[in-house]
Amino acid sequence: MKVLLQTQWMVLVLFGSCAFAQSQTAVDTARGVDDHYNHLKSFKSAFTEIYQGPGVSKTESGTLWLKKPGRMRWEYHVPREKLFLIDSQTAYFYVTGEPQARKTAVKNLDDLRSPLRYLLGKTKLEKEFEGLSLAPDITPIQPGDVVLRGIPKMLKDRVSSVVLEISSSHQILRILIQGVDGATTDFRFAQIEENVPVQDGLFRFVPPPGVLTFEDNQVAQ
């Protein structure tokens, strides 16, 4: 009986130690990401966006730019040209060839891409996500990357979980968003360039000749 109790105690200690080590690894990884992005002033990357929902599946790709403070530009090139832009105060969405562009105040924006504008200079993953932990059940795209999972506090009504794939240099290479409706949006980043020269004019929306801009409280794709 004494041996059995000792064995059970050792199992509990080992299990607790493993859980603690896992938690520490998730915390350390998150803090590494925070430190990395909080030292950046600009960011450029190729991206692929994969959406899968009830009866819908689509893949798009293009180029993403970020610049402090809170500016972002998503240029979609495939399968069609379109633009999603935030200039710190206002968000714009325009599909090339259409007669109208939409805009809305950032404070009214309901879009899964918008939180990324805070990636530079204000990153604090532990404050943004509840239950941030390792996700060993998800195989990383790049061997050796760390995968984290958490519930975004600001999007809990729309998102059930977010998965982040983190490289050894603390770059975010993938963001997999699971919606409460069962849909998934998978952002993958490649050809990343950091602290590259980016003109402020890139985040200023100038409608093409003849294109009207109108207010829309729900700018999204």
SULRAPE-V49116 format. One record per residue. N is the residue number from 1. RES is the residue in three letters. OMEGA is omega in whole degrees, -180 to 180 (999 if undefined). D_CENTER is the distance of its C-alpha to the mean C-alpha in whole Angstrom. Layout:
BEGIN
n->{N:N}
res->{RES:RES}
omega->{OMEGA:OMEGA}
d_center->{D_CENTER:D_CENTER}
END
This chain:
BEGIN
n->{1:2:3:4:5:6:7:8:9:10:11:12:13:14:15:16:17:18:19:20:21:22:23:24:25:26:27:28:29:30:31:32:33:34:35:36:37:38:39:40:41:42:43:44:45:46:47:48:49:50:51:52:53:54:55:56:57:58:59:60:61:62:63:64:65:66:67:68:69:70:71:72:73:74:75:76:77:78:79:80:81:82:83:84:85:86:87:88:89:90:91:92:93:94:95:96:97:98:99:100:101:102:103:104:105:106:107:108:109:110:111:112:113:114:115:116:117:118:119:120:121:122:123:124:125:126:127:128:129:130:131:132:133:134:135:136:137:138:139:140:141:142:143:144:145:146:147:148:149:150:151:152:153:154:155:156:157:158:159:160:161:162:163:164:165:166:167:168:169:170:171:172:173:174:175:176:177:178:179:180:181:182:183:184:185:186:187:188:189:190:191:192:193:194:195:196:197:198:199:200:201:202:203:204:205:206:207:208:209:210:211:212:213:214:215:216:217:218:219:220:221}
res->{MET:LYS:VAL:LEU:LEU:GLN:THR:GLN:TRP:MET:VAL:LEU:VAL:LEU:PHE:GLY:SER:CYS:ALA:PHE:ALA:GLN:SER:GLN:THR:ALA:VAL:ASP:THR:ALA:ARG:GLY:VAL:ASP:ASP:HIS:TYR:ASN:HIS:LEU:LYS:SER:PHE:LYS:SER:ALA:PHE:THR:GLU:ILE:TYR:GLN:GLY:PRO:GLY:VAL:SER:LYS:THR:GLU:SER:GLY:THR:LEU:TRP:LEU:LYS:LYS:PRO:GLY:ARG:MET:ARG:TRP:GLU:TYR:HIS:VAL:PRO:ARG:GLU:LYS:LEU:PHE:LEU:ILE:ASP:SER:GLN:THR:ALA:TYR:PHE:TYR:VAL:THR:GLY:GLU:PRO:GLN:ALA:ARG:LYS:THR:ALA:VAL:LYS:ASN:LEU:ASP:ASP:LEU:ARG:SER:PRO:LEU:ARG:TYR:LEU:LEU:GLY:LYS:THR:LYS:LEU:GLU:LYS:GLU:PHE:GLU:GLY:LEU:SER:LEU:ALA:PRO:ASP:ILE:THR:PRO:ILE:GLN:PRO:GLY:ASP:VAL:VAL:LEU:ARG:GLY:ILE:PRO:LYS:MET:LEU:LYS:ASP:ARG:VAL:SER:SER:VAL:VAL:LEU:GLU:ILE:SER:SER:SER:HIS:GLN:ILE:LEU:ARG:ILE:LEU:ILE:GLN:GLY:VAL:ASP:GLY:ALA:THR:THR:ASP:PHE:ARG:PHE:ALA:GLN:ILE:GLU:GLU:ASN:VAL:PRO:VAL:GLN:ASP:GLY:LEU:PHE:ARG:PHE:VAL:PRO:PRO:PRO:GLY:VAL:LEU:THR:PHE:GLU:ASP:ASN:GLN:VAL:ALA:GLN}
omega->{180:179:179:179:179:180:179:-180:179:179:179:179:-180:180:179:-180:179:179:180:180:179:180:180:179:178:180:-180:179:180:-180:175:177:179:-177:-179:-175:179:176:180:175:178:-173:176:-179:166:179:171:-180:-178:180:176:179:180:178:-177:175:-180:178:179:-180:-179:-177:179:171:172:176:175:-4:170:180:179:-180:175:175:177:180:-177:3:177:-179:174:-173:171:-171:174:-179:-178:-177:-173:176:-180:176:-177:175:-177:179:179:-176:-177:171:-179:176:176:175:-179:-179:179:-172:177:-174:-176:-179:-171:-180:-179:-180:180:-176:-179:172:-177:-175:175:-172:-178:179:-178:-174:170:175:-179:-176:174:179:-177:-180:-179:-180:-180:178:178:179:179:177:176:-180:178:176:177:178:-178:-176:-175:-176:-175:-180:-178:-171:179:176:175:177:179:173:-173:178:180:178:176:172:175:-177:-178:173:-179:-175:178:-179:178:179:179:179:177:173:-172:177:178:-174:-179:180:-176:174:-176:-179:176:178:179:-179:179:-179:179:-178:178:-177:176:-177:176:179:177:-179:179:178:-179:-179:178:-176:-178:179:178:-180:999}
d_center->{53:52:50:48:47:46:44:42:41:40:38:36:36:34:32:31:31:28:26:26:26:23:21:22:20:17:18:19:16:14:16:16:12:13:16:15:13:15:18:16:17:16:13:14:13:14:11:12:11:13:14:17:18:22:24:21:19:18:17:16:15:15:14:12:13:12:15:16:17:14:14:12:14:13:16:16:20:20:21:22:21:19:18:15:16:15:18:17:20:19:17:19:19:21:22:25:28:28:30:28:24:23:22:21:20:17:18:19:16:14:11:8:7:9:7:5:9:10:8:12:15:14:11:13:11:14:15:11:12:15:17:14:16:17:16:19:20:17:18:16:16:17:20:20:16:15:13:12:12:12:12:10:14:13:12:15:17:14:12:14:12:8:9:8:10:11:14:18:17:14:11:8:9:7:5:8:8:12:13:17:19:18:16:13:10:9:7:9:10:14:16:14:17:16:19:20:22:21:23:22:24:21:19:22:23:26:27:29:33:34:30:30:27:27:26:23:22:19:18:16:16}
END
